[in-house]
Amino acid sequence: MKARVFGAGSIGNHLTHALIKRGFSVEVVDIDKSSLLRMRDEIYPLRYGTWDDSIKLLLEPTQNLVDLEVIGTPPDIHSKILLEGINLNRSKAWLVEKPFTYPDLDHINDLKNKLVGFEERIFVGYNHSVTPPFITFLKAISKKNNVTRIYCNWLEHWGGIFKAHPWLKGPEDSYLGFYKRGGGSLMEHSHGLHILLLVINNLGLKINNTSSSVKKDQNGNYDEYVNIVFNLEGSFGDLIATYTTDVLTKDTSKKIVVETEDEIFSVEFGGYNGSSDIFRHVCKNNELKTIYKKNRPDDFKYEISLLGDMLEGGNSRLIGNLSCKWGIEISSLCSTILNH
């Protein structure tokens, strides 16, 4: 199978490596030659041990049909590349890195209309949602009808992002420092929001309304902190779910928790300094803790494996977690909150 990756930055390297491991032949496209050279000479060999000479580095894409186009550029140009690929029929399927697009409702509605008929071929890179610990978590809570509390925190100082992007001096050097381009805490950390919405959906709950608070930086360019309260309705009564995210917290906490009257279920992502994901189930005086060892490249292998299987004729229900409908819904919600 063949893949085309747009963007030679950090995410482009991770996804290229995952594609190579899955058996794809890969071309990487970036309009900046220095980014391509940095990928070849620095990022890829430092992360994965050695450069792979089979990877083709290009300043513009070939027009050859590929099985999968991966869009790992800044969010404000995702839609341009995606629509161009669709119009030229360059690929059988597309994977767009999160967030799906930038937070502007007029733009999102226009994009949604232009994607009609292609939705089943477009996926969004919410990779945490297809990992073993989260799937275990979803199965564990799926038949619970006495849920009392749901919350998700995605609290992480973005120093880690800049460590992975040493060519950036700070948020102002990229889209990250501008919420209108898809940066800031809510959109950059929208993995957590996606996971929370999946849980709400999995439990058969309906969102009646939301309220939120947002703290932006001193120039108003990006959101440093966001809290959202979801008022929910379900067969077992009304309850709330909360989502909190920021780019300020140095004691990283990326966790989702569901509590019932007598049980607690949780998944912590990137525990033990990023070396593990942890599923936890507490029932009365008993605690089950399952530790899933991982490294950073492991975060991408499950989504690429699912997409590879689909392209080879497989049909896993899990791939629905990556559906572009979630990308559109989350981008719309973020737009409503950030532009309030």
Secondary structure, 3 states (H helix, E strand, C coil): CEEEEECCCHHHHHHHHHHHHHCCEEEEECCCHHHHHHHHHHHHHHHHCCCCCCCEEECCCCCCCEEEEEECCCHHHHHHHHHHHHHCCCEEEEEECCCCCCCCHHHHHHHHHHCCCCHHHEEECCHHHHCHHHHHHHHHHCCCCCEEEEEEEEECCCHHHHHHCCCCCCHHHCHHHCHHHCCHHHHHCHHHHHHHHHHHHHCCCEEEEEEEEEEECCCCCCEEEEEEEEEEEECCEEEEEEEEEECCCCCCEEEEEEEECCEEEEEEEEHHHHCEEEEEEEECCEEEEEEEECCCCHHHHHHHHHHHHHHCCCCCHHHHHHEHHHHHHHHHHHHHHHCC
